[in-house]
Each structure stands twice: as structure tokens, then as C-alpha cells.
């Protein structure tokens, strides 16, 4: 029977943080909600271009479970649901901008090409 070598409460906080906002789609969802404010599911899906419904749904559920994204359901006909960053979600933005800065400084050109900032990013280069 498998037993973890470390107890869960002894794991590095960095591992927990990377689990929360790591992965291909989580940061993109966070950035889209940061840029626009609140989005309905369909608008968010259009913003993500190639994401599948299953992946977007699970990504939103994980971000909501971690308290990064809030879901607001309006009692209207037809029903309307909007997603937005929570206060905890907004607190991640400076960290993500710091990662963008670090990557641009230390990794630009390392694979033969420079990074291009996404068109929706509010990250501003310090010149």
C-alpha cells in the first residue's frame, strides 16, 4: 500500500501555490477575469479560444474551490451566471506580473525567440 513520505501538512507552501494557479489554463482564466472584470461562461470560453467545455468547467471549479474565482448567479429568466476574481484572486496578480518580469529578464531569447506579452495583459515593462 502506498504511503506518502511526507505528511500533507509538512509539504512546501510553494507546491500548494503552484497547484492552485499552475497549469495551462488557470493563469489564462485569472488574467482574463483581471482584465475584463466579470464574464459569463460563454464570454470566457470565447476569450480562451481553444479550451474545451470540460476543461473550462473543471478549471473554474478548481479556482472556485480555492477561493480565487467567485461565481454569481442571478435569479433571472433565462438564468445568468458571471465569474469574477475574488479578493484572494486579485492578490495573485502582482505575483503573476513578477513572474512575467522575471521570465522576460531571464528567459527572453533562450529558445531562439523573444516572448510576446499577451494582448490583454496589464503587465507594463519597466524601462
C-alpha positions in Angstrom: 0.0 0.0 0.0 1.3 3.4 -1.0 2.0 5.8 1.8 3.3 9.4 1.2 6.8 10.1 2.5 5.7 13.4 4.0 2.6 14.2 5.8 0.4 16.6 3.8 0.7 19.4 6.4 4.5 19.3 6.0 4.6 20.0 2.3 6.2 23.1 1.0 3.8 26.1 0.6 5.2 26.7 -2.8 3.9 23.3 -4.0 0.4 24.3 -2.8 0.6 27.7 -4.5 1.7 26.1 -7.8 -1.1 23.6 -7.6 -3.6 26.5 -7.1 -2.6 28.7 -10.1 -0.3 26.4 -12.1 -1.3 24.7 -15.3 -2.1 25.8 -18.8 -5.5 27.3 -18.3 -5.7 28.6 -14.8 -3.4 31.6 -15.3 -5.2 32.5 -18.5 -8.6 32.4 -16.8 -7.2 34.6 -14.0 -5.7 37.1 -16.4 -8.9 37.3 -18.5 -11.0 37.9 -15.4 -8.5 40.5 -14.2 -8.5 42.4 -17.5 -12.3 42.4 -18.0 -13.8 42.1 -14.5 -16.6 39.7 -14.7 -17.5 37.3 -17.5 -20.2 34.9 -18.4 -19.2 31.4 -19.2 -19.6 31.8 -23.0 -17.6 35.0 -23.0 -14.9 33.4 -21.0 -14.8 30.4 -23.4 -14.5 32.8 -26.4 -11.6 34.5 -24.7 -9.8 31.2 -24.2 -10.2 30.2 -27.9 -9.3 26.6 -27.9 -10.3 25.4 -24.4 -12.9 22.6 -24.3 -16.1 22.9 -22.2 -14.9 20.1 -19.9 -11.5 21.7 -19.2 -13.0 25.2 -18.7 -15.7 23.8 -16.3 -13.1 21.9 -14.2 -10.7 24.8 -14.2 -13.4 27.2 -12.9 -14.5 24.6 -10.3 -10.9 24.3 -9.1 -10.4 28.1 -9.0 -13.7 28.5 -7.1 -12.8 25.7 -4.6 -9.5 27.5 -3.9 -11.3 30.8 -3.4 -9.6 32.5 -6.4 -12.8 32.9 -8.5 -16.3 33.9 -7.4 -19.4 32.7 -9.2 -22.5 34.9 -9.0 -25.8 33.5 -10.2 -28.6 36.0 -10.9 -32.2 34.9 -10.4 -33.4 35.8 -13.9 -35.0 34.0 -16.8 -33.0 32.9 -18.6 -30.5 32.2 -15.8 -27.3 34.3 -15.9 -24.1 33.4 -14.2 -21.0 35.5 -14.0 -17.4 34.7 -12.9 -15.0 37.2 -11.4 -11.9 37.3 -9.4 -12.3 37.2 -5.6 -10.2 39.4 -3.3 -7.8 36.4 -3.0 -7.7 36.2 -6.8 -6.7 39.8 -7.1 -3.9 39.2 -4.6 -2.2 36.8 -7.0 -1.9 39.4 -9.8 1.3 41.1 -8.5 2.9 37.7 -8.2 2.0 36.8 -11.8 3.3 40.1 -13.0 6.5 39.4 -11.1 6.8 36.1 -12.9 6.3 37.9 -16.3 9.0 40.3 -15.4 11.4 37.6 -14.3 10.7 35.5 -17.4 11.2 38.4 -19.7 14.5 39.3 -18.0 16.0 35.8 -17.6 14.5 33.7 -20.3 14.0 36.0 -23.3 15.7 34.6 -26.3 16.7 31.4 -24.6 14.9 29.3 -27.1 15.7 31.5 -30.1 12.7 33.8 -29.8 11.6 36.6 -27.6 8.4 36.4 -25.6 5.4 38.4 -26.7 3.1 39.7 -24.0 -0.5 38.7 -24.5 -2.7 41.5 -25.8 -4.9 41.5 -22.7 -2.0 41.7 -20.2 -1.8 44.8 -18.0 1.8 44.0 -17.2 3.9 47.1 -18.1 7.6 46.9 -18.8 9.8 49.0 -16.5 12.2 50.8 -18.8 
